Amino acid sequence: MTLDPSKLTSVDEKGDRLYIIPAEVRGYYKKHRTWIHAALLAVFMLLPWTSINGLQTIWLNIPDREFALFGVLFKSHDAPLIFFLLGAATLGLAFVTSIWGRVWCGWACPQTVFIESVFRRIEQWTEGNYIERRRLREAPMDFTRIRKQGTKWFLFVVASLIIAHSFMAYFIGAKNIVAMMQLPPSENFTYFLLVMAFTAAILFDFAWFREQFCVIMCPYGRIQSLLLDSKSKAVLYDVKRGEPRKGTAPAEKVGDCVACNRCVQVCPTGIDIRNGLQMECIGCTACIDACDEIMAKVKKPQGLIRYDTLDGSKMKLTRPRSMAYMITIGIMIAGLSYAVVTREPFHWTPLRGAGLPYSYVKDESGVEVISNQFKIHIQNQERQEATYKLSLPQDILDRGVRLTVGENPLTLKSEEGHEWYFFVRIPQDLFKGQKGKIKTRVQIETTKDGAPLHSEKELILLGPGDL
């Protein structure tokens, strides 16, 4: 059997889907992929139940606009830091691809991990090996088929529910989602709908859509040609050693390929790796293990299909392209680390109060002065309680300006936010020649590790402009 490399292997001539049931495989890469998948699944399932500094290790609390990452709590005003995270992740994937090819797709992508290590294993447990599953798919809808496929889909639903709840725990909080599960769905109907929708999406993708996502929807396969070069690792077939294949030439000229098509049978996307590097190849190495097993049986050297660079050279991390990736990733990580380390222990933003820009009031002596209303959004970003004191510069106070605050100093608990209102009263004669604006500073003082800490921001006082 020879597959046409110019056509999708998962559809027939009419464009209808060809359902792929890959054969099971054993070998070096399969064993190591199994262990890696098990570790990734364990991390995914257990991470929401761990905590650092009293915070869930990863918690993307979108409703409250706060995000906990490995013991550090970020608020919505820390959103620019996402640039460093996304930049490092994107460049990291580009770097890995430029060196090891599509190792992400075959070894760590959730699409591959869940399908290969969860859903296909359920199929094997309920329907048997790949030959039995192929026969069952063509068998009439009798009791045996209904029983096996019914059990399979029941377990698919259970697995999808577990994955969906584990995923939502990263957004809702592991403890919160357990508490919600103990209540009727009507008590948390929005979250109930979200979990059910995500469960349906998982069931559709991992149980039925499968390789179609990699072939049709995933953009990564389409941009790999921009990331790979002749010195990138990839799963490759040794054409010089393997061709011509058995049955296509005289016996004395035949290469090592015995034309068993085992590499095609085990491929989860149904391609023939002997046609060269293809977009549909996810680098899962199943064809390597399958071919090595056949080569051992026919007493020929293994490695007819192997991990190799496109030009046959040794892999190097010191190439200019790789060095550029590593340097840029280092800059991103350094930038993120610096931003986190130098982040202020509290975040605050002074805003002008609602209503008129200024008003006339009388002070204690009955003299009419200008009053400006302000409010401060302040957030304690420390892991302990903190006290803040609001003040104006001494030079502006010496000119008769007065600050009125309802609560000063202000004490906030760890991670607590508050809207802090205050008034500034200005003598009218200060606006002479100022065109209705006086620029000054407002200051908040607190302590960090026993040392005083000051933070200042600009404050514009408004008044009449025709004095």
Secondary structure, 3 states (H helix, E strand, C coil): CCCCCCCCCCECCCCCECCCCCCCCCCHHHHHHHHHHHHHHHHHHHHHHCEECCEECEEEECCCCEEEECCEEEEHHHHHHHHHHHHHHHHHHHHHHHHHCCHHHHHCCHHHHHHHHHHHHHHHHHHCCHHHHHHHHHCCCCHHHHHHHHHHHHHHHHHHHHHHHHHHHHHHCHHHHHHHHCCCHHHHHHHHHHHHHHHHHHHHHHHHHCHHHHHHHCCHHHHHHHHCCCCCEEEEECHHHHCCCCCCCCHHHCCCCCCCCHHHHCCCCCCCHHHCCCCCCCCCCHHHHHHHHHHHHCCCCCCCEEEEECCCCCCCCCCHHHHHHHHHHHHHHHHHHHHHHCCCCEEEEEEECCCCCCEEEECCCCCEEEEEEEEEEEEECCCCCEEEEEECCHHHHCCCCEEEECCCCEEECCCCEEEEEEEEEECHHHHCCCCCEEEEEEEEEEEECCEEEEEEEEEEEECCCCC
